[in-house]
Amino acid sequence: MASHLDLEEQEQLANFKHFWSQYGNLISWVLIVVLGAYAAFNGWQFWQRKSAQEAAVLQDELERAAQAGEVDKLQRVWADVQAKAARTQQGQQAGLLAARALQDAGKSDEARQALAWVIEKSSDEALGAIARLRLAGLELEAKDPVKALKTLDFKADAEFAPLQADRRGDVLQAQGQTEAALAEYRKAWDGLSAVPDYRRIVQAKLNALGFDPQPAATPSKE
C-alpha cells in the first residue's frame, strides 16, 4: 500500500514538474503583473486622495486671497496650484476663480492665461465650457473677435449651447455681422426658456437689432 502511494505521489510530482516546466514562467509573470497592477492601483488611489486634499487647501487659500484683494498672494498661490494641482478638479476650479480675481484686479492678460490653462488641463466638459465662454468674453473685450470666435468653436452640451450662441452673437455683432448675430441671439433666446433672467438680457439684444421674439398677439376679428 505504501509503495502504491509512493508511486502515485511520485507520478503526481512528476506531472506537476512537467506542468510547471511548461507554464511556470507564465504563471509567475501573470502574478507579477496582477500584483503590480494592484499595487499601482492602490498607489494611484493614494496619490489622487493626496492631490485632491492639497488642491482643496490651495483652493481655499486662493479664495481667501481673492476675497481679501491680496493680488500678490493670489498670484503666488495660483502658481502653486498650477505646479501641484493641475490634474485635479479643485485645481481647475481654482483656475476659474483666479481668472475672475485677476480680471477684477485689472490683470486681463493673466486672467486670459488662467482660463486658457483651465481649458488645456480640464477633462470636465462643464468646466471647459465655462472657461471657453469666459475667455471668449475677455478676448472680445481685448478687441480680438477672431480669437474669440475660435475659442467658441467647440461642441457644447445642451446646457451650454444657448450661452455659446449668445456669446457668438456678441462677437459677430462686434464684427458688424448683424444678420449672423441676430441668428445666434435667436438660438440663444429659444434655448433659454428655463432661465428667464438671462433670457430677458438676450431679448434686449434682439430688440436692439429690431427683432421682437415675443410679438404682440394679433387681435382676433369678430
N, C-alpha and C positions, 0 to 999 in steps of 0.2 A: 504493500500500500504506500509506504513511504517512498519507495523507488518510483511508483507510478506518479505520485505528487511531485517528486523532484523532476521527473521528466516533463510533466505538464508545466511546471513553473519555468523550467529551462526553455520550453517551447514558447511560452508567453514572453519571457525575457528576450528571446531571440527575435520574436515578432516585433516587440517594442523597439529593439535596437534597429531593426530594419526600417520600421516606420520613422523613427527619429532621424536615421541617416538620410531619409528622403525628404522629410518635412520639418526637421528640427530647426533649420535656419529660418525657414519661412515663418514658423510659429514664433520664434524669438523676435523677428523683425516686426511681426504683427503686434506682439505685446509691447515692443518698444514704441511703435507708432501710437497705439491706443493710450498707453500710459503717458507718453509725451504730449498727446493731444489733450488728455485730461489735465495734466499739469499746466499746459499752456492756457486752457480754458479758465482754470482757477486763477492763473496769473492775470489773464485779461480782465476777468471779473473784478479782481482786487484793484487793478490799475484804473478801471473805469470808475469804481467807487471812490478811490482816492482822488482821481482827477475831478470828478463831479464835486466832491467836498471842497477841494481847493478852488475850483471855479466859482462855487457858491460864495465862498468867503471873499474872493476878489470882486464878484458882482456886487455884494453888499458894500464893500469898501468903495467901489466906484460910484455907487448910487449915493452914498453919504457925501462923497466929494462933489458930486454934481449938485446935490441939494444945497450944499454949503457954498457953492460958487468957487470952489478951490480948484482952479483950472490947472495949475502946475501939478498938484497932487493927482488930479484926474488923469492927466497925461501919463504920469508915472505908472499909475495902476493899470491904465489901458495898455501900456507897453507890456506889463506883466501878464495881462490877460492874453495878449497875442502870443507871447512866448510860452505860456504854461497851459493855456486852456483853449487852444484853437479848435480842438476836435469836440468840445463839449457844447451842449445846447446852452448851458448857462453862459459860457464864454461868448457865444454868438448873440445871445440876448443882451449881454453887456455891450457888444458892439453897437447895437441899435441905440442903447442908452448913451453910450459915449458919443455917437454921431449927433444925437439931439443936443447934448450938453455943449459939444464943440461948436455946433452951429449957433446956439444961443450966445456963446462967448465970442462970436464973430470969426471963428476959425473955420471958414467954409471949406477950404481945401482939405483940411484934416478930417472934417466931417464926411466929405465925399470919399476919402480914402478908407474911413472906418466902414462905411456902407459897402464899398467895393470888397472889403475884406470879408464881411459877412456873406456876401453873395458867393465869393470864392470858396469859403470854408463850410457853409451850411449845407447839410444834407436834408434839412427840414424844408419842405416846399413852401410852407406858410411863411417862415422866417425869410426865406429867399425872396418871396414875392413882396413882402413888406419892405425889405431893403431895396429892391429894384424900384418900387413905386416912389419911395422917398428919395432915392438917388436921382431918379429922373426929374423930380421936382427941383432938387438942388442944381442939377445941370441946366435946367430951364432958367432958374434964377441967375446962373452964371452966363446966360446968353449963349448956350451951346445946345440948340434944339436938335441938331443932327445926332449928337451923342445921346441926348435924352431919348430920342426915338429908338436908337439902337439898344439902350438899356431896357426899354419897354418891349422889345422884341423877344417875348418868351411866352410859353404856353401857360396860361393862368387857369387855375381851378375855377369852378363856377362861383365860389365865394369872392374871388378877387377879380374876375373878368370885368364887372361893371366899373370897379375902381381903375383898372387898367385902361378901359375905354375913356373914362373921364380924364385921366392924365394925358392920354394920347390926344384927346380933344384940345386940351390946354396947349400942348406942344404944336399941334397943327395950326391952331388959331394964331399962335405967336409967329408962325411962318407965313401967315396970310392965306392959308388954305381953308377958307371959311366953310366951303361945302363939305370938305372932308372932316373938319372939326365938328360940324353940325351932325354928321352921320355918327361920329363917335359919341357925342353927347346924348344922342337919341338912344344909342345902345346902352349907355350908362343909365339913363333915366328908366328904360324898360327893365333893367336888371336890379334896380334899387327899390323895388316896391316894398320890401321888408325893412327898409332903412329910410323912413320919411324925412328925417332931418337932413341927411346927405342928399336925398332926392330933391329937396327944395333948393339946395345950392346948385345942382345941375339944372334944375328948371330955370333958375335965374340966368344961367349962362345961355340956355336955349332962348329965353325971352329976349336977351340982349342981341341975339342973332336974328330976331324977328320970327321965331317959331314958338308957338304955344303948344306944349304936349297935352294940355287939357283944354281944348277949345270949348267955349260955352255951347251948351246944348241948343239946338235949333228948336224954336217954339213949334209945337205941333199945330197944324191947321185944322180948324173945325169945319 
